[in-house]
Amino acid sequence: MNKFIVITGGTKGIGRALVLRFAENGFNIITCARNEVDLEVLKEEIEKSHSTKVYIKAADLSKREEVAAFADFVLKTTPKVDVLVNNTGVFIPGSIQDEPEGNLEMMMNTNLFSAYHLTRALLPSILPHKKGHIFSMSSIAGITAYASGGSYSITKYAMQGFTKCLREELKEEGIKVTAILPGATFTASWEGVDLPHERFMKAEDVAESVWSAYSLSERTVVEEIVLRPQLGDI
C-alpha cells in the first residue's frame, strides 16, 4: 500500500513542489488550499502522470473551524498518516510600529495556529505506529529578525518554538520532527519584485531537502535545515 503524506497549501510554491516530489516516490497525497479550482487542476495533473492518488479539500487554515474540517477529512481518508508537512503560511511585510491592525492575529492564525491545531488533531493517526515524520515550514525570519519582517517574523520565531517542543515530546515515540527554514524562494510571495529569478532559491530545492531528510534511516533525524540563496538573504 502507498504511504500517505499530508501537505497543507499544496497548490503553489514549495507546497506544490513537495506534492510533486513525494508523488514521484509513490506517496498518496492529501492536501488543501483555499482555491478549489487549483486543487482540481493539481489532482488531475498528478494522477495523470503518477501511480498515486491525490485527495483534496478546499480550506482556509487561518480559520479554526476549517482546520478542524480538514483534519476530519484526513482521518476519514486514511487511518495512518506517514508524513505531515505544515506548509501553509502567509507573508505580509511591515514593521511592528506601523503595520495594519490585525496583521499579527491573521498571520498567527495562518502560520502558527493552523500547524498547532492540525498536528494535535492528526497525532492519533501517527503515534500508534511509532513511526512517522512531521515537518514545519518555518523561515529564515524565524532565526534572523529584520526591520520589515514585523509580525511575520514573530510568527516564525513562534513556529520554531512549537517545532522544538514537538521534537522533545515525540522523540521517544519514534516520530521525527524537522524544521525547514528557507530563505527567499521564488514563489507567489515575491511576485512583482524587481529581481532576477536567479537571485532566488528554487522551490524544488526546498522540496528536495525535505525528501532527503525523510529518507534517512530511523536512527537519525535532521532537526533543522537552513537554506539560503547562494548570494545570501534578500
N, C-alpha and C positions, 0 to 999 in steps of 0.2 A: 504493500500500500504506500502511496505517496505521503510524504510528510506534509504538515500544514504550517504555513507561516502567515502571521497577521501583520500587515503593514498599513499603518494609518497614512492618509494623504498619498495614495499610490498612483495618482494620475499625472503628476508633474514632477520635474526636477529629480531630486535624489530619490524620492519615493518611487517614481516610475522606473528609475534605473535599478532600484532594488527589486522591484517586481520582475523585471526582465532577467536579472542575474539569477534569482532563485528559481524562476520558471525554467531557465536553461538547465537547471540541475534537478528537474522533476518534482519540485515542490508544488502542491496545491496552494493557491493564493487566496487569502481573504483580505479585502481592502475596502476602504471607504474614501469618500471625498464629498465635497458639497455639491458638485455638478454631476447629475445622473447621466447626462449625455456623454461626458468624458469617461465615466466609468464603463458605460456600454461599449464605447469605442475600444477602450483598453481590453476589456474582456474578449471581444471579438478578435482583436489582434493577437493576443496571447494564445487563445485556444486554437486559432487557425495555424499557428506556427510551432506550438509545443504540445507534447502529450501530457497536458496537465489541465486542471480545472481552475477557473477564477470565479470566486464568489464575491459579489459586490453589494454594497448598500450605501445609498446617499445619506450623509450625516454631517452635521456641523458640530465638531467636537468642542467648540467653545461653549456649548450648552450641555449642562449636566445630564439632562434627560436624554439627549441624543447619544451621549457616551454610553449610558445605560442600555439604550436600544441597540446600539452597535454591539455591545458586549453580549446581549441576549442573542443577537443574530449569529455571532461567532459560536457560542455554546450550543446553539441548535444545529449548526453546520458540522461541527466536529466535537467529540468528547476529549480530544487531545490536541493541544497547541504545542508545537515543537519549537517555534521561534516567534517572538513578539518584537516588532520594531515600532517604538513610539516615535513616529516621524513627523506627525502633524505639528505645524508651527506657523507663526506669522511674525513678520518683521515690519515695524513702523519706526522710522528714525525720529529722533527728537531728544532733547535734553530734559532732565528731571525738572528744571526750574520753569520751563515754558512749553512743555509738550501738552497736547489737549487733555482735558479732564477725562478720565476713564481709560486712558491708554494702558495704565498698569493693570487694571482689573481685566480688561479684554485680553491682554497678552498673557496674563497669569492663567486665565481660564483656558486659553488655547494651548499655550506652550508647556504649562506645568500640570494644571489640574486634570486635563484630559489624560495625560500619561499616568498620573497617580490613580485616578479612578478606574481607568481601563485595566491597568496592571492588577489592581486589587480584585477586580471582577473576574479576570482570566486566570489568576493563580490557581484556583481549584482545578483547572484543566491542565496545569503544568506540574504542580507539586507532587501528586501521587506517583508520577513516573520517575521521580528522582533524576530527571534529565531534562535539559531544555536550555534556551538562551534568550535573554532579554537585552535588547539594545535600546539605549536612549540617544536620540539625535539631539545633541547639545550644540555647542558652537564655541568658536574661539572667544566669543563675547562672554562665555561662562568662566573664563580664566584670565581675561585681559579686559579691564574696564576702558571704555573710551567715551569721550565727551558727548558724542551724538548718539550713543547707544541707549541711554536713558532706561526706560522700563524694560526694553528687550534684554539688555544685559542683566538686569536684576532677575528676570525670569530664567535666564540661562545659568546664572550662578545657583539659583534655587534648584534647577534641574540637576546640576552637579551634586548638590546635597542629597536630593532624592535618590540618585543613582548610587552614590556611595553607601547610603543607609541600606538600600536594597541589596547591594552586594554583600554586606556584612550579615544581613538576615538570611540570605539564601545560599551562602557558600557551603554550609553543612548539609544542605538539601540536594546538592548535586546540580543546582541551577547556576549557570554562568550569567553574569551581568557585565555589560560593557557600555561605556560612554564613548560616543563618537563626537569629536569636536572639529568640525570642518571650518576652514576659513572661507574666503569668498569663492563661491561655486556658481558657475553660470546657470542660473535658474531664473524663474519669473520675478523673483525678488529684486533682481538687478536690471530689469527691463528699463530702457531709456537712459541708462548710464553711458556716458560718452567715453568708454574704454574698450580696447580691442578684446575680442573673445579670448585671445591667447593669455591675457592677464589673469584670467580666472581658472580655477580648477574645473575639471570635467566631473559631472555628476556620476558618470560611470566609474571614475576612480574612487569616489567615496563608496559606492556600492561594492567595488572590488575589495576594499579594505574590510567591509563588513563580512563579506563572504570568506575572506582569508581568516578573520578572527573566529568565525563559526567553524571553520574546517579543522581547527586544531584538535588534538586528542583530548579526551575527557580529563586528563591530568593537568591541563594548562588552560588558564583564562587570560585574555588580554583585558585589562581593566579600563584602559583609556587609549584612544587613538586620536592623536592630534595631527591634523592635516592643514597645510598652508600652501598657497600658490608659491611656485618656485621663487618668484621675486618678492615674496613677503606679503604681509597684510595690505589690504586696500583701505 
